[in-house]
Structure formats: structure tokens, C-alpha cells
Amino acid sequence: MSISLTVNGRPHQVDVDPATPLLYVLRDDLALNGAKYGCGLGQCGSCTVVVDGEAVLSCMVPVMLLEGREITTIEGLGTIEEPGPLQQAFIELQAAQCGYCIPGMMMSAHALLRRNARPSDAEIREALATNLCRCGTHMRILAAIRRAGELMQAASLPKADKGRAG
Amino acid sequence: MWALRVVIVCVAAIVLAAGAFFFLAWRSEIPEDAAAAEATFAPELVAKGAQLAALGNCIACHTVPGKPAFSGGLAVPTPFGTIYSTNITPDRETGIGGWSEEAFQRAMNEGVDRAGRHLYPAFPYDHFTRVSAEDNRALYAFLMTRPAVKAEAPQNDLQFPLEYRPLLAAWKLAFFDRGELEPDTSQSEAWTRGRYLVEGLGHCGACHTPRNAFGAEDRDQYFSGGEAEGWQAYAINKDSKAPIPWDEQSLAFYLRNGWHEFHGVSRGPMAEVTGNLSGLPDSDIMAIATYVTSIMGDPTPERGQRAAELRETFEGDYREQAGDSQSSPVSASGGSPGEAIYLAACASCHEGQRRQPFGGLNFNLSTAVNAPNPQNIVNVVLFGLPPADGEASAVMPPFRHLLSDQQVADVLAYMRERFSEEQPWAGLVELVANTRSGAHQVTIRPSDGIERAPHNVGAEEG
């Protein structure tokens, strides 16, 4: 059955069983391999993507629920040449160890920063409560998300203000 | 002349009535005890008080999540307006630092504060009046040895004229049965202990018994189900809808661990209760289970028969599999919209082979699906079960961003039809919409499962 999905602003037609979880469609049909398969049970967060601004676990969501909705994956946050603020901050602070959980962490953080550019540590921890990291880079992840918030704010300031501040 | 006499009689009657009411309503102030907050207590007494405070779940109402434990200020919504819990840390100005033990005993016994003001029954003194003086002494010792926190609770926001506290004297006259319970010599020691814990500090009926128009527990419908913080507190009498009826063992296990394989995990306000009960000895947990199951009574033969079949299906040593969302992709075509969503989004966990508390409960075992009011299952679908902070716990992702009101209603209607023999739920779409919008307010708390107080209410440890 053909299903239309909008991922990172681009429309796609995929021919899959409508019960297929989004994660499999992203990886197998659209070659977007950023979102990772961790537990397959919606408990580890490594498959997190953003749907209409909210963090969602793609391993649990059948694609039939996603027609007409805006899906953003980590590939939508920037490119190697031009990393987005979250990616830039994670590189700057070397927040990844093995890196498997990081796309999910960044997508949860993306959803958080969209609604709150200056979250407190408690708010970051709450938003990432279902994102597990086994390497233990949590402190750097926290720092990177704070840094990304700063980068986003700086980028959104009008030029004149930036000049004064600089 | 005759008219004047009538007037005089009327005035006299009013004065007498006012006098009688004043006499009834008036309570003396108990003088401030300047030394109370500095008093020292035997460590054993404080330890016993800690257990009792856990049984009473005091921390849940008397703490705003994220704020210091017992410092009050939590908004408690009631049909009569919002009441803010008080600071029960030993701060002289804003807490109970100036309260003598006598004042504390009176508050527990009569629902009157140190200054002589009647307290609103949101403070469940209709239960706490059953607590022994000895246990109140231990509770007092525990609370007076907590760190003093300066924190003033906001003013209550109540409908006129309920701000006027002497009116509570009339409420008490009508609904308040003061004092400890008479012993029932025909019952076992465990039952008697259980009744003391349940009826007194445990105040189970405060949520599990419905309330009348005046906010008092309706004793004729004892334990037949009530409401708390936007959640349904299920019937825990003969009307319990648990597909496999509770027995002493399963109830004790659930209260001890926060989950049971035939009943699922505790959640909503009950997660705080089971979290707190971890402070109690096994004997007390067992006593509570003995008493509560005696109220439930034996199941009817039909219910027993059905339960035996379910046990056969869900008991025993099946191989636990770490199922995943792709292990059984079920084609969604053909069925109703609700069925398609259930099979694609719910069944992978809820019909998986993963055991409680981490696997999804099979809905053949679910009280929620059989409940007269679908509120709890709506809450869980929309908001999920947030994980406990820093500890292993049950967790379910929220579906509010993925499912429309109609879709949630479709799934629930399908589940009701498939997993329950009860009548279909009415008004599902509206209920989901009101829950989502906050018109029906729901308190979302981390699951309990494994987590333990004070973390489970988000209190700062004191």
C-alpha cells in the first residue's frame, strides 16, 4: 500500500504495510540511517525523531499515523559541511562516545529547544529521560544542549544587536 | 404587642442558635510552644514516625514536586475550589515549629489547628482520628526533626462562603465520626491491624470511596471507587473489576513492589502510595492486604471460573522474549480503524512475551479496560507512564502527539469490545479532548515500579 510521508521537508511515496514502524521505513526505504534501532520497544530513545515538533519514538509508530505530518530526522538538522547548531554543539563539546544514542538525544533536545531555547538542566533531564546512553557521556550531552541553545539564540538575534554584543 | 412578642422570640431564637453554633464551632488556641522545634526525641521514635508518615503518604500532599519535603503549598483541587497544603516542617513562622505535641494530637484527632481554626477535610482527619495517641507521638517526633523550611502556602481559593471556617463545625457534626475504632473481637489480629492501618493513617477510602455532595465519604458505598488528581481510584470492594480477582498474596505483592503480574503497575497517585509503602514492614503490608481482601469478599463462581482460565494462560514459566516492534508486523488492512491502530501501535508490547513490570500488561488482565469510567486508560494513552527518576521502572511512551481524539477513542472502543464484556464506553471523544486540553486536569507522576520515596514525589530530600 502506498503511503505518502514528508521527511525533512521532502515528500516521499513508500509502498509498505501501513503497520510498519516509521523507523524501518526511514532506514530501509528512505536510506535515512540516522535514527537507530536500540530496543525496539520504545524504551531506549535511540530511534527518536520529531513529528510536528514533538519527540516521538519511531520504532513504535506505525506509518499509517503519519500521513500529512512533518517528520524531522537528524539528517534534517544540518549537513557535514553545514552542521546545525545542535550538531555543532555536540561536535564542539565532543558529547558522543560510541555515538549510537546521539541521534535520539539530539532529536529529543531539538524538540525541547524549539519550545524553550534556554532550558534549565532539570528541564533537559526531563526531556531526555527516555534517552539512554551506555557510554556515560551524559554530562557532555547536557553541556552540548545548553551550548546549542546559546548558538540558536545567537543566530536568532538581529545583526545590530549581535554587533553590539560582540 | 403580639407582634413585638414574636419579634422578641425570633431574636432570642437567633441569638440562641448563634450562641449554640459558636459554642459548637469554637476551639481554643493552644499556646505556642517556643521549645517545640528544638525538642529532641529518641531515634527509635523518629524512625517509627518515618514509617507512619510513609503509610500516611503525608509527603505527597504536603510537598510541591521539586520543593523541599513537607514544606506544603501543593494545590489540591476539590469540587469546592483549590486548597493549598500547609507547611508541616518545624518552621516557627510558616510551619508547625510552634506546635506542642498536644496541638498536633488535636489536629489529627479533631481536624483543628493550633490556633483553634477548623481544618478542611482535604486533610483526611476523618481517617486520622482513628490513629492512636502513641502513633501520633511518633509522627510528631518525625516531623519535628525534619529540617525547618520557611514557606508560606498560598491562600485557599474556595467558593463563598466556604472560606469561613466555623462552617466546618456543621460539616463535622454531620459527617465526622471522631475517635478510634472499637475492637472487633471476632476478627484475627492481622485483620484488626489491617483495619487500623487502612482506616487510619493509610486513609485508602479518601480516594477509593466516592464522596457525597458535601465532599464527605459516602460510607454506604465504602470502597466502591472514587477519584484522585484526575485519575479513577478503582473499586476495591466486591465491585472490583480486576479480571483475576485480588487475593491476599497478590495484593500484598502489589503493595510491596508497585506491580503484580496479573494486575500491572501502580501509576498516577497510586504510584506514590506504593512507593511510600516500601517503608513498612512486610507484616503491615500483609495486614493491609488481609483487611482489604476481606472487604472485597470471595469472587462469584463465574468470576472465579474466568479467572482460572486466565491464570492458566498467563501463569507459569513461559519463555520471556525481548519482543520488538517488528517481531509481528500485523497487517492493518481490513479491520476497523481502532483495530488497525491497536495492532500496529499497542500489540507489540501489550501482547509481547515480556513480563511485568517492564512489559506491557495484556489487556485480558486489565482492570482499566473493564472499569466503568475510561479515564485512567485515556490518561495512560495520552501521557504514557513517565520513567522513574534515576531508577529502573515501568515506562510507556505517550501517544498524545500521534493520535487524534478520534483515534484514541477508536482504539479504546476496540479494546473495550475485544477485552471486556462490559458495555461500550460513552462519550469517549469528548473525554479524550477534555483530558488533552486540561479541562479535565490530570496529575502526571513518574511510575513507581521500583522507585522509592521521597524521589517518587520529586521532593528534595530533607
Interface residues (C-beta under 8 A of the other chain):
Chain A: M1 D17 P18 A19 T20 P21 L23 Y24 C39 G40 L41 G42 Q43 V51 D52 E54 V56 L57 C59 M60 V61 P62 M64 L65 A122 A129 T130
Chain B: G66 A322 G323 D324 S325 Q326 S327 P329 V330 S331 A332 S333 A340 I341 L343 A344 A345 S348 C349 G352 R354 F358 P386 P387 D389 V395 M396 P397 H401 L402 L403 Q407
